[in-house]
Structures are given as structure tokens and as C-alpha cells.
Amino acid sequence: MQIPFVDLKSQYDSIKEEIDASVAGVISESAFVGGRFVQSFESSFARYCNTEHCVGVGNGTDALFIALKALGIGPGHEVLVPANTFIATSEAATLTGASVVFVDIVPETYHIDVEKIRARLTPKTRAIVPVHLYGQPVDMDPILSLAREYNLIVVEDAAQAHGAVYKDRRVGTFGDVACFSFYPGKNLGAYGDAGAIVTNSGGLAQRCRMLANHGRADKYNHEMEGVNSRLDGLQAAVLEVKLRHLEKWSERRRRNAQLYSKYLSGVAVRTPKTTDDVKGVYHLYVIRVDKTSRKGLQAYLSTKGIATGIHYPIALPFLKAYAHLGHTPAEFPEAFSASNEVLSLPMFSELEEGQIRYVAETIGEFLS
Ligand SMILES: *Cc1c(COP(=O)(O)O)cnc(C)c1O
């Protein structure tokens, strides 16, 4: 049996007619950048997130950069970022001219540890970027109360968590602003790069829209310098179609996660932990294995046709990109251990129960 890590082709096959018609509409109207398809998707996605505004941008990294910049983050400021996430989260903060301050994670959830945030606060701290990693919503209440206490901006990185629910509300409405990626492999994926910023603040949405389009107020009237990071019509048309299927796909991801956890219950691995407060969307299904057996397990699964991934093999503070910060594993013990022990199993909506059972049994075979 061959089990890929993700399967974008089978998803396309299931919605081919809708996608092809939608894409053809963009081409026949030459609505390539901006235009009605982009506007339509922006309002559909805002409605989905239950926010007043959505600004489509070029990708998720730009969404974070533009949102931080629109909120006034820049040189002399510090931005708190979890030590275990994709580099885009910290990169976006650095791009504004601010300094990144990493915070260790909670081992059970892999999310930023709010208890450890306090020790990292300085008079320069301006923002926290909680990441709803692997599609699991961050426990936002403690973060929001700390942010209120210290007057910090909260930017949700929801790049992996479209539609994930925390306390009966979808992620994207808890912080001052939330950022999404529609990279093809994300839960809501375009057919190229795309991203979005959602917020309830009209003023902030307007600033983001200007920054994403050369700081332009009207044609050739620029109030400031910005960047060129606009959502294109073809991507918006694809996303509009896929958004209609997203809830069903998320439901299947949750079912797949439950099946994995069931079939792995007697196996010596740690499966994802959830609470009653959250409904995750399982962008990734990440297990924890002993660090001495991970490499062998991954190789064994590969010989059995099972693709796996590691998210992430080097925690951000230890990347060469951040060597100048001089961090040591002792400062981020949980992120350091996680990076040596996590393993992401194949996860996509179309995965079948037989495939999940096969993956779990193969893992059991290796570890027994
Ligand atoms: C994918 C991702 C991003 C960046 O999105 P791009 O669209 O690839 O630029 C940011 N943060 C996290 C957590 C991501 O997974």
C-alpha cells in the first residue's frame, strides 16, 4: 500500500467541474488581480471566520508582515513568538524591523507557553503571535488576559487552522487580527501562493489593504510605501469553491484523527491531546516517539510505502538563521525535545480507515 503525506490530486478530482468552471470565469473576464472574484472570496471568508473584514494578500507570510506593520510594529519593538513553528512566523516580525523573542512551548499542545511569556517580557515588548499549530487552537483566554495586562497586540497565526474552533468560536476573532495562509498543502489551499488577513477593525483592514498595494490610497496617490502582495483572481476563484467544501473536509480530518488515536491506543507513542474547549482541524496529525527510535521508524514506514514528515526538525531558536541570538537548548527544553521526537503521519480528508489502520499497525510492528 502506498500512502502519501497529502493528496492534492484526489481532492481536485472530487471537485474538478466546479473548479474548472470557476477558473474559466476568471480567465474569460480577465479578472487577474483584484476584481470581483477576489472581492467575493474576501466577503465569503470574512463571513466564514465571523469577522467584519478580510483582506486577501499574496501569501501567509505577507499576511503576518503586513498585519504587524499595519499595527505599528517596527524597529525598537519586541515580538513574542513560539519556539516551535514555521519560520514565517518569526520572519514576519523581523521584516518589520522589530526583534523576535522566542518563548518555549507547552509539551502537550506544542503551543506557546503563557507561563513562560512573563519571563520574556521587557519594556519593548509590543506583540504576541500565538500560532494555532497543527490545526489545534491555542488556549487563548490566558494569552488575551496577559495581553490586556501588559497592553500587547495579539496577532493570531492561523495559517494551519482554518475553521478550528476554540470555545464555540472559530479562530481568527480572538486577537486584534488573524493571518491565514492558503499555500496548496494547507487545509484551505489555493493552486499557488495566497493568504488573507481578517479583523473586526475597519481602520486596520484599510491600512492592511493599502500596505499590500504599494501604500496606495487611489491610483497613483500613495500615502506611504507598502509592498506588492495582492490576492489574484485565479486563486480567489479556486478558494471560493474550496471554501464551500471546507467544513466537510475538516470533519473528515477530525474523524481520521480519531481513528489514528483509536488504532494507536496500544502502541508506545504519544497521540495528540485535545480538550473539550477546542475542535481542531488537524492540519497535521503529530505523534511523539522516543528520540532513539524516530529515525528508524520513519525509515521503516517509508519501506512500507508510508510517507511521514517532521514539523519541525530544528526549533526556530537553533536554526542557523538565528545563530546570532546565541540560544541554547537549556533555554527552550520543551521545543528542543519536541523537535527530536515529533513525527507527522499522513493526513488529508480523503484518507480511508483501512489506510489509517495500516499506518497504525505498521508503527506498532516496528515499536513492538
Ligand atoms: C504556512 C505557514 C505560514 C506562511 O504561509 P505562506 O503562505 O507559506 O507564506 C505561516 N505560519 C505558519 C504556522 C505556517 O504553517
The ligand as a Tripos MOL2 file, in Angstrom:
@<TRIPOS>MOLECULE
LIG
   15    15     1     0     0
SMALL
NO_CHARGES

@<TRIPOS>ATOM
      1 C1          2.4230   28.0920    6.0920 C.3       1 LIG1
      2 C2          2.6500   28.9060    7.3150 C.ar      1 LIG1
      3 C3          2.9090   30.2890    7.2600 C.ar      1 LIG1
      4 C4          3.2440   31.0110    5.9840 C.3       1 LIG1
      5 O1          2.3660   30.9110    4.9680 O.3       1 LIG1
      6 P1          2.8550   31.0360    3.4500 P.3       1 LIG1
      7 O2          1.5640   31.1630    2.7220 O.co2     1 LIG1
      8 O3          3.5990   29.7990    3.1030 O.co2     1 LIG1
      9 O4          3.6970   32.2630    3.3240 O.co2     1 LIG1
     10 C5          2.9700   30.9920    8.4470 C.ar      1 LIG1
     11 N1          2.8300   30.3830    9.6350 N.ar      1 LIG1
     12 C6          2.6120   29.0620    9.7380 C.ar      1 LIG1
     13 C7          2.4410   28.4610   11.0870 C.3       1 LIG1
     14 C8          2.5320   28.2740    8.5830 C.ar      1 LIG1
     15 O5          2.3240   26.9560    8.7030 O.3       1 LIG1
@<TRIPOS>BOND
     1     1     2 1
     2     2     3 ar
     3     2    14 ar
     4     3     4 1
     5     3    10 ar
     6     4     5 1
     7     5     6 1
     8     6     7 2
     9     6     8 1
    10     6     9 1
    11    10    11 ar
    12    11    12 ar
    13    12    13 1
    14    12    14 ar
    15    14    15 1
@<TRIPOS>SUBSTRUCTURE
     1 LIG1         1 GROUP 0 **** ****
